[in-house]
Amino acid sequence: MIQLELSKISKEELIEKYLELEKENERLKKKLRRYENPHTPPSKDERRIKSRSNFKSKTGLPVGKRRGYKGRTREKKKPTDFINCFEGLCVKCGKLNTPNKIKEKIYEEIPKPQPTKVIQARWGYYKCGCGHSWESKHPDIPLIGQVGKNAQTHITLLRFDDRLPLRKTAAALERQFDFKVTSKAVFDITQRVGAKVTPKYKEIQKKIRRAKVLNIDETKIKVQGVWYYVWIFRSSKFIFFTIRRQRNRKVLDEILGYNYKGIIGCDGLSAYKEYTKYLQRCWAHILRETKELAEKYDDAKPMHQWMKDLFAIVKSASIKDPPSKRRKIYDKCVREMTWLIERFSSYNHLTKVITTIKNGLEFRFTRILHPTVEPTNNRAENGLRELVVMKKIMGTLRNEQGAEIFAKIMTLISTWRLQAKSPYAELRALL
């Protein structure tokens, strides 16, 4: 049918139709590129999805098993409660019997849903003859509202640590504690908690400003249906989140100040280059790009192998090596990458990746001079994963006020987990 139709049109019309199809093909390729590219996460890339049935662990261990983990059943704990059930009366003949043997089982159980405590607190207001006045108020009494500090802590962690939307947070409270609360009340409680933890949030920002090495990244998030950006600033001991409309140097100036002297691990966003010259560009990004090209074009395979060899040198840099030796290695790597750029810059299909390599040339080998710096930006990207999951659950933050609460609470929870502390205990102490 198609051949018959094409035979009826002129050569000029065929050429015109061909050009239209080429334009449409290029448009669809660009659209597909948004979803299938070197930086597409494995969860969205159908090319990299593997079924569990044919998955083979590289370590030889069962799926999910940690290296060095011997494996064992749950350790039996000492009983705190006892159930004795001895019914020796035979239902058939009515004779009373003694047990031939005693069987037992030790197991763990959680309490049934507990009713909420309704506490009436009373305290005195005192005024001394010397003019001094005070109140004998118990520290557990909340300053604002009718919800206690334990409940505020639990609600906040349900919302942000357990990733529950407002409606499901309210449902969980009613199921567990018969505590009836509306979605609006849940938001108001998290708002009060957010205001209470603001000093701690600002304290972490100050610690981030003093960090010698930072990993920074950003990802999109919707606020009232408009795209904003979640920024993560991660040091060895602290994680700081902020949500801003901008994705430029202004955010860096605001969070880190104008005179930050540490080294920043980052991706290829131009804002970092504008902000400071102390950068370590992420090798993971560029290696994924060269790998994809090597899979498509044979003449790109040497380039990808060359980049892998340079990355191996960057990873092998050690603080044990004297600075003079590291400087020689650094200069050699810069020369080699310059040769690589000259060697492959004439290939039209490699122009884009060669431009990316060239733009980050001076920032690819910072780790050689400063071995404590990570060669990739995986630490920042891993820190964003939790927020990406929450973003998918929530869809959008309702307003900028909610975005601010989100950033504050997630900063504290992420930092406490990084420091191996209990989020519940730490948050309760702040309230």
C-alpha positions as CSV (number, residue, x, y, z in Angstrom):
1,M,0.0,0.0,0.0
2,I,2.8,2.5,1.0
3,Q,4.8,1.6,-2.2
4,L,1.7,2.2,-4.3
5,E,1.0,5.6,-2.8
6,L,4.6,6.7,-3.1
7,S,4.7,5.7,-6.8
8,K,2.0,8.2,-7.5
9,I,3.8,11.3,-6.2
10,S,6.5,13.2,-7.9
11,K,10.2,13.3,-7.1
12,E,9.9,16.8,-5.6
13,E,7.1,15.7,-3.3
14,L,9.1,12.6,-2.2
15,I,12.0,14.8,-1.3
16,E,9.8,17.2,0.6
17,K,8.1,14.3,2.5
18,Y,11.5,12.8,3.3
19,L,12.7,16.1,4.7
20,E,9.6,16.4,6.9
21,L,10.1,12.8,8.2
22,E,13.8,13.6,9.0
23,K,12.7,16.7,11.0
24,E,10.1,14.7,12.8
25,N,12.7,12.0,13.5
26,E,15.1,14.5,15.0
27,R,12.4,16.0,17.2
28,L,11.4,12.6,18.6
29,K,15.1,11.7,19.2
30,K,15.5,14.9,21.2
31,K,12.3,14.1,23.2
32,L,13.5,10.5,23.8
33,R,16.9,11.9,25.0
34,R,15.2,13.3,28.1
35,Y,14.3,9.8,29.3
36,E,17.1,7.7,27.9
37,N,20.6,9.3,28.4
38,P,23.8,8.4,30.2
39,H,22.4,10.0,33.4
40,T,19.0,8.3,33.5
41,P,18.6,6.5,36.8
42,P,18.5,2.7,36.6
43,S,14.9,2.7,38.0
44,K,13.8,4.5,34.8
45,D,16.1,3.0,32.3
46,E,14.5,-0.1,30.8
47,R,17.8,-1.0,29.2
48,R,19.4,-1.6,32.6
49,I,16.5,-3.3,34.4
50,K,17.2,-6.9,35.2
51,S,14.8,-9.5,36.5
52,R,15.5,-11.1,39.8
53,S,15.3,-14.5,38.3
54,N,18.5,-14.1,36.2
55,F,20.3,-11.8,38.7
56,K,23.7,-13.1,39.8
57,S,25.6,-11.4,42.6
58,K,29.2,-10.5,41.8
59,T,30.2,-11.5,45.4
60,G,28.5,-14.9,45.2
61,L,26.3,-14.1,48.2
62,P,22.5,-14.3,48.2
63,V,20.7,-11.2,46.9
64,G,20.7,-8.6,49.7
65,K,23.1,-10.3,51.9
66,R,26.0,-8.1,53.3
67,R,29.6,-9.2,52.8
68,G,30.9,-10.8,56.1
69,Y,27.4,-11.3,57.5
70,K,27.2,-14.9,58.9
71,G,23.4,-15.0,59.2
72,R,21.4,-16.0,62.2
73,T,17.8,-16.0,63.6
74,R,16.5,-13.4,65.9
75,E,18.1,-13.5,69.4
76,K,15.6,-14.7,72.0
77,K,15.1,-12.1,74.7
78,K,14.2,-12.6,78.4
79,P,10.4,-12.8,78.8
80,T,8.7,-9.8,80.4
81,D,5.1,-11.2,80.3
82,F,3.8,-14.7,80.7
83,I,0.8,-16.6,79.3
84,N,-0.1,-19.9,81.0
85,C,-2.8,-22.0,79.3
86,F,-3.5,-25.4,81.0
87,E,-6.9,-26.8,80.2
88,G,-6.8,-30.5,81.2
89,L,-10.5,-31.3,81.1
90,C,-11.3,-33.8,78.3
91,V,-14.1,-32.5,76.1
92,K,-15.1,-36.1,75.2
93,C,-15.3,-37.9,78.6
94,G,-15.1,-35.0,81.1
95,K,-12.0,-36.5,82.9
96,L,-9.4,-34.0,84.3
97,N,-5.9,-34.7,83.1
98,T,-2.4,-33.5,83.9
99,P,-0.1,-32.6,80.9
100,N,2.2,-35.3,79.6
101,K,4.8,-32.6,78.8
102,I,5.0,-28.8,78.9
103,K,5.5,-26.9,75.6
104,E,6.7,-23.3,75.4
105,K,7.4,-20.6,72.9
106,I,9.1,-17.2,73.4
107,Y,8.0,-14.5,71.0
108,E,8.0,-10.7,70.7
109,E,4.8,-8.7,70.5
110,I,3.8,-5.1,70.2
111,P,1.1,-3.5,72.4
112,K,-2.4,-3.0,71.1
113,P,-3.2,0.5,69.9
114,Q,-2.9,2.7,73.0
115,P,-5.4,5.5,73.8
116,T,-4.0,9.0,73.9
117,K,-3.3,10.4,77.3
118,V,-5.1,13.6,78.0
119,I,-3.1,15.5,80.6
120,Q,-4.2,18.5,82.7
121,A,-1.1,20.4,83.7
122,R,-1.2,23.0,86.5
123,W,1.7,25.2,87.8
124,G,2.2,28.2,89.8
125,Y,3.1,31.8,89.0
126,Y,5.3,33.4,91.7
127,K,6.3,36.9,92.4
128,C,8.7,37.6,95.1
129,G,8.8,40.7,97.2
130,C,12.2,41.5,95.8
131,G,10.6,42.0,92.4
132,H,11.7,38.6,90.8
133,S,8.9,36.5,89.2
134,W,8.8,33.0,87.7
135,E,6.6,30.1,86.8
136,S,7.0,26.5,88.0
137,K,6.0,25.1,84.6
138,H,7.0,21.5,83.8
139,P,9.4,21.2,80.8
140,D,7.2,18.6,79.0
141,I,4.3,21.1,78.7
142,P,4.2,22.5,75.1
143,L,4.5,26.3,74.7
144,I,1.9,26.5,71.9
145,G,-1.1,24.3,71.0
146,Q,-2.8,21.3,72.6
147,V,-0.4,18.5,71.4
148,G,2.4,17.3,73.6
149,K,6.1,17.1,72.7
150,N,6.1,13.3,72.3
151,A,3.2,13.6,69.8
152,Q,4.8,16.5,68.0
153,T,8.0,14.5,67.5
154,H,6.1,11.3,66.4
155,I,4.0,13.3,63.9
156,T,7.0,15.0,62.4
157,L,8.9,11.8,61.9
158,L,5.8,10.1,60.4
159,R,5.6,12.9,58.0
160,F,9.2,13.3,57.0
161,D,11.1,10.2,58.0
162,D,8.4,7.7,57.1
163,R,7.4,9.7,54.1
164,L,3.7,9.7,54.8
165,P,1.5,12.4,53.2
166,L,-0.6,14.6,55.5
167,R,-3.7,12.4,55.1
168,K,-1.9,9.1,55.9
169,T,-0.1,10.7,58.8
170,A,-3.5,11.5,60.3
171,A,-4.7,7.9,59.5
172,A,-1.6,6.4,61.2
173,L,-2.2,8.4,64.4
174,E,-5.8,7.3,64.6
175,R,-4.9,3.7,64.0
176,Q,-2.1,3.5,66.5
177,F,-3.3,5.9,69.3
178,D,-6.9,6.7,68.6
179,F,-5.6,10.2,68.1
180,K,-8.0,12.1,65.8
181,V,-6.4,14.9,63.9
182,T,-7.0,16.6,60.6
183,S,-4.5,17.1,57.7
184,K,-4.4,20.8,58.4
185,A,-3.5,20.1,62.1
186,V,-0.7,17.8,61.0
187,F,0.7,20.6,58.9
188,D,0.3,23.2,61.7
189,I,2.2,20.9,64.1
190,T,5.1,20.4,61.7
191,Q,5.1,24.1,61.2
192,R,5.6,24.7,65.0
193,V,8.3,22.0,65.0
194,G,10.0,23.7,62.1
195,A,10.0,27.1,63.9
196,K,11.4,25.4,67.0
197,V,14.3,23.7,65.2
198,T,15.3,26.8,63.2
199,P,18.3,27.7,65.5
200,K,19.7,24.1,65.0
201,Y,19.1,24.4,61.2
202,K,21.1,27.7,61.1
203,E,23.8,26.1,63.3
204,I,24.3,23.3,60.7
205,Q,24.5,25.9,58.0
206,K,27.4,27.6,59.9
207,K,29.1,24.2,60.2
208,I,28.7,23.7,56.4
209,R,30.4,27.0,55.8
210,R,33.4,25.9,57.8
211,A,33.7,22.5,56.1
212,K,37.0,22.0,54.2
213,V,35.3,19.7,51.6
214,L,31.7,19.8,50.4
215,N,29.7,17.8,47.9
216,I,26.9,19.9,46.4
217,D,24.1,18.9,44.0
218,E,20.6,20.0,43.1
219,T,17.4,18.4,41.8
220,K,14.0,19.7,40.7
221,I,11.0,19.8,43.0
222,K,7.6,21.4,42.4
223,V,6.2,24.0,44.8
224,Q,2.6,25.0,44.0
225,G,3.1,23.4,40.6
226,V,6.1,25.5,39.8
227,W,9.6,24.0,39.4
228,Y,12.1,24.9,42.2
229,Y,15.4,23.2,43.2
230,V,16.4,21.2,46.2
231,W,20.0,21.9,47.0
232,I,22.1,19.6,49.1
233,F,25.4,20.6,50.8
234,R,27.1,17.6,52.3
235,S,30.3,17.4,54.4
236,S,31.7,14.4,56.3
237,K,29.4,15.1,59.3
238,F,26.6,17.4,58.2
239,I,23.9,17.5,55.5
240,F,22.2,20.8,54.7
241,F,19.1,21.2,52.4
242,T,17.6,24.3,51.0
243,I,14.9,24.9,48.4
244,R,15.3,27.8,46.0
245,R,13.7,29.0,42.8
246,Q,17.2,29.7,41.4
247,R,19.8,27.3,40.1
248,N,22.7,29.7,40.0
249,R,25.6,31.3,41.9
250,K,23.2,33.4,44.1
251,V,22.3,30.3,46.1
252,L,25.9,29.4,46.7
253,D,26.6,33.0,47.9
254,E,23.6,32.9,50.2
255,I,24.4,29.5,51.8
256,L,28.2,29.5,51.8
257,G,28.9,33.2,51.8
258,Y,31.2,35.1,49.5
259,N,34.6,33.8,50.8
260,Y,34.2,30.0,51.0
261,K,37.8,28.6,50.7
262,G,37.0,24.8,50.8
263,I,36.9,22.4,47.9
264,I,33.6,21.6,46.3
265,G,32.7,18.3,44.6
266,C,30.1,19.0,42.0
267,D,28.7,18.2,38.5
268,G,29.1,20.4,35.4
269,L,26.8,23.3,36.4
270,S,28.5,26.6,35.4
271,A,27.5,28.3,38.7
272,Y,30.2,26.4,40.6
273,K,32.9,27.5,38.2
274,E,31.7,31.1,38.6
275,Y,31.7,30.8,42.4
276,T,35.1,29.3,43.1
277,K,38.2,27.7,41.4
278,Y,38.5,25.0,44.1
279,L,36.4,22.3,42.4
280,Q,36.5,18.6,41.8
281,R,34.2,17.7,38.9
282,C,32.3,14.4,39.1
283,W,34.0,11.6,37.1
284,A,30.9,9.4,37.2
285,H,29.0,11.8,34.8
286,I,31.7,12.0,32.2
287,L,32.4,8.3,32.3
288,R,28.8,7.5,31.7
289,E,28.7,9.8,28.6
290,T,31.9,8.3,27.1
291,K,30.7,4.8,27.8
292,E,27.4,5.4,25.9
293,L,29.4,6.8,22.9
294,A,31.7,3.8,23.0
295,E,28.7,1.5,22.8
296,K,27.5,3.4,19.7
297,Y,30.8,4.2,17.8
298,D,33.9,2.1,17.5
299,D,36.2,5.1,17.2
300,A,34.9,6.3,20.7
301,K,36.1,3.2,22.4
302,P,39.8,4.3,22.7
303,M,38.6,7.6,24.2
304,H,36.5,5.9,26.8
305,Q,39.4,3.6,27.7
306,W,41.7,6.6,28.0
307,M,39.3,8.3,30.3
308,K,39.0,5.1,32.5
309,D,42.8,5.0,32.7
310,L,42.9,8.6,33.9
311,F,40.2,8.0,36.4
312,A,42.2,5.0,37.8
313,I,45.1,7.4,38.4
314,V,42.9,9.9,40.1
315,K,41.4,7.2,42.4
316,S,44.9,5.9,43.3
317,A,46.1,9.3,44.6
318,S,47.1,8.9,48.3
319,I,47.9,11.3,51.1
320,K,51.0,9.2,51.8
321,D,52.6,10.4,48.6
322,P,54.6,13.6,49.0
323,P,53.1,16.8,47.5
324,S,55.9,17.1,44.9
325,K,55.1,13.6,43.5
326,R,51.3,14.4,43.4
327,R,52.0,17.6,41.6
328,K,54.0,15.7,38.9
329,I,51.1,13.2,38.5
330,Y,48.6,16.1,38.3
331,D,50.6,17.9,35.5
332,K,51.0,14.6,33.6
333,C,47.2,13.9,33.8
334,V,46.4,17.4,32.6
335,R,48.8,17.0,29.6
336,E,47.2,13.6,28.8
337,M,43.7,14.9,28.9
338,T,44.8,17.9,26.7
339,W,46.2,15.3,24.2
340,L,42.9,13.4,24.4
341,I,40.9,16.6,23.6
342,E,43.2,17.3,20.6
343,R,43.0,13.7,19.4
344,F,39.2,13.4,19.3
345,S,38.1,17.0,18.7
346,S,37.9,16.4,14.9
347,Y,35.2,13.8,15.3
348,N,31.8,15.5,14.7
349,H,29.8,12.9,16.6
350,L,32.1,13.4,19.7
351,T,32.0,17.2,19.7
352,K,29.6,17.5,22.6
353,V,31.4,15.1,25.0
354,I,34.8,16.6,24.1
355,T,33.4,20.1,24.9
356,T,32.3,18.8,28.3
357,I,35.7,17.3,28.9
358,K,37.4,20.5,27.8
359,N,35.2,22.7,30.0
360,G,36.1,20.7,33.1
361,L,39.7,20.1,32.3
362,E,41.2,22.2,35.2
363,F,38.8,20.6,37.7
364,R,39.1,16.9,36.9
365,F,42.3,16.2,38.8
366,T,41.9,18.2,42.1
367,R,41.8,15.0,44.0
368,I,45.4,14.2,43.1
369,L,46.5,17.4,44.9
370,H,44.0,16.9,47.7
371,P,43.5,13.1,48.2
372,T,40.8,13.6,50.9
373,V,38.4,14.8,48.1
374,E,36.1,12.2,46.5
375,P,36.5,11.9,42.7
376,T,32.8,11.6,42.1
377,N,29.8,13.5,43.5
378,N,28.1,10.3,44.6
379,R,27.9,11.4,48.3
380,A,25.6,14.4,47.4
381,E,23.6,12.3,44.9
382,N,23.0,9.6,47.5
383,G,21.9,12.2,50.0
384,L,19.2,13.4,47.5
385,R,17.7,10.0,46.9
386,E,15.5,10.1,50.0
387,L,14.1,13.5,48.9
388,V,13.6,12.2,45.4
389,V,11.4,9.3,46.7
390,M,9.4,11.8,48.9
391,K,9.0,14.1,45.8
392,K,7.4,11.2,43.9
393,I,5.1,10.5,46.8
394,M,4.0,14.1,47.4
395,G,3.9,15.3,43.8
396,T,4.2,18.9,44.8
397,L,4.8,21.0,47.9
398,R,1.8,23.2,48.5
399,N,3.5,26.4,49.3
400,E,6.9,28.0,50.1
401,Q,6.2,27.7,53.8
402,G,5.9,24.0,53.5
403,A,9.1,23.9,51.4
404,E,10.9,25.7,54.2
405,I,9.7,23.2,56.8
406,F,10.6,20.3,54.5
407,A,14.2,21.6,54.1
408,K,14.7,22.2,57.8
409,I,13.3,18.9,59.1
410,M,15.1,16.8,56.4
411,T,18.4,18.6,57.2
412,L,18.2,17.6,60.8
413,I,17.0,14.0,60.2
414,S,19.7,13.4,57.5
415,T,22.4,14.9,59.7
416,W,21.4,12.8,62.7
417,R,21.4,9.6,60.6
418,L,24.8,10.5,59.1
419,Q,26.1,10.9,62.7
420,A,24.5,7.6,63.8
421,K,22.1,9.3,66.2
422,S,18.4,8.7,66.9
423,P,16.2,11.2,65.1
424,Y,13.5,10.7,67.7
425,A,15.7,11.3,70.7
426,E,17.4,14.3,69.1
427,L,14.2,16.0,67.9
428,R,12.4,15.4,71.2
429,A,15.3,17.0,73.0
430,L,15.1,20.2,70.8
431,L,11.4,20.5,71.6
